[in-house]
Amino acid sequence: MDNNNMQPGQLQMELPQDVAQGEYANLAIITHSSSDFVLDFARMMPGVPKAQVKSRVILAPEHAKRLLMALQENVVRYEKEYGRIEIPNAPSRTIAPFNINKGEA
């Protein structure tokens, strides 16, 4: 986008090619301290005994709450457009049906 066409308050972002490819994760482990939330996104593969962390994001508590609200808003929009997201027979706090007793999401 040309800087001359930007509206006040618009955010400019750069998406490097290597980041644009993304990483698939089917497990997220969330931990926190008094000052930070740490989100580890991992990939668990069938027959492989150890999940591999593919990305770690560290957020201030205020940003973690903003992320929570933005994700909730986007899930609501998604379900309005595509239908309810069903999570069959999964524990209420895991992304994938893996039993890891940590603060997972």
C-alpha positions in Angstrom: 0.0 0.0 0.0 1.3 3.5 -0.9 1.9 5.5 2.2 0.1 8.5 0.6 -3.1 6.5 0.5 -3.1 5.5 4.1 -5.8 6.7 6.5 -4.8 8.1 9.9 -4.4 5.2 12.4 -3.9 2.5 9.8 -1.3 -0.1 10.6 1.3 -1.1 8.2 2.5 -4.7 8.3 5.2 -6.6 6.5 4.7 -10.4 6.0 8.0 -12.0 5.1 7.8 -14.9 2.7 9.1 -17.5 5.1 6.6 -16.4 7.8 3.7 -16.3 5.2 4.0 -20.1 4.7 2.8 -20.6 8.3 3.3 -23.6 10.6 0.6 -26.3 11.2 0.0 -26.9 14.9 -2.5 -29.2 16.5 -1.5 -28.6 20.1 -1.1 -25.4 22.1 0.4 -25.2 25.6 -0.2 -22.0 27.5 1.8 -21.0 30.6 2.0 -17.7 32.4 3.9 -15.7 35.0 2.9 -12.5 36.6 4.2 -10.5 33.6 3.9 -12.8 30.6 1.8 -15.4 28.8 3.7 -18.0 26.8 1.9 -19.8 24.0 3.8 -22.8 22.5 2.3 -24.1 19.3 3.3 -27.7 18.7 2.7 -30.5 16.2 1.9 -34.0 17.5 2.1 -36.7 14.9 0.6 -40.2 15.2 3.2 -42.8 16.3 5.7 -40.1 17.4 6.0 -40.0 21.2 7.1 -36.4 21.4 5.4 -33.2 20.2 7.6 -30.7 18.5 7.1 -27.0 19.3 6.9 -25.1 16.0 6.4 -21.6 17.4 6.5 -19.7 20.7 4.7 -16.4 21.2 5.2 -14.4 24.4 2.5 -11.8 25.3 1.9 -9.3 28.0 -1.2 -10.1 30.0 -3.1 -7.2 28.3 -2.3 -8.5 24.9 -3.2 -12.0 25.9 -6.7 -10.8 26.8 -7.0 -8.8 23.6 -6.0 -12.0 21.7 -8.7 -14.0 23.6 -11.3 -11.4 22.7 -10.3 -11.2 19.0 -10.2 -15.0 18.7 -13.7 -15.3 20.3 -15.0 -12.6 17.9 -13.5 -14.5 14.9 -14.9 -17.9 16.0 -18.4 -16.3 16.3 -18.0 -14.9 12.8 -16.8 -18.2 11.4 -19.7 -20.1 13.0 -22.2 -17.6 11.5 -20.8 -18.2 8.1 -19.9 -21.9 8.1 -21.8 -23.4 11.0 -21.0 -24.6 14.5 -17.5 -25.9 15.1 -17.9 -29.3 16.7 -15.3 -30.8 19.0 -16.3 -34.5 19.3 -15.4 -36.4 22.4 -12.5 -34.1 23.2 -11.6 -32.7 26.7 -12.8 -29.1 27.0 -9.3 -27.6 27.1 -7.3 -29.3 24.4 -6.9 -28.6 20.7 -6.1 -32.2 19.9 -7.0 -35.4 21.8 -3.7 -35.7 23.5 -3.4 -36.1 27.3 -0.8 -33.6 28.4 -1.4 -32.4 32.0 -0.3 -28.8 31.6 -2.1 -25.6 31.0 -3.1 -26.5 27.5 -5.7 -24.9 25.3 
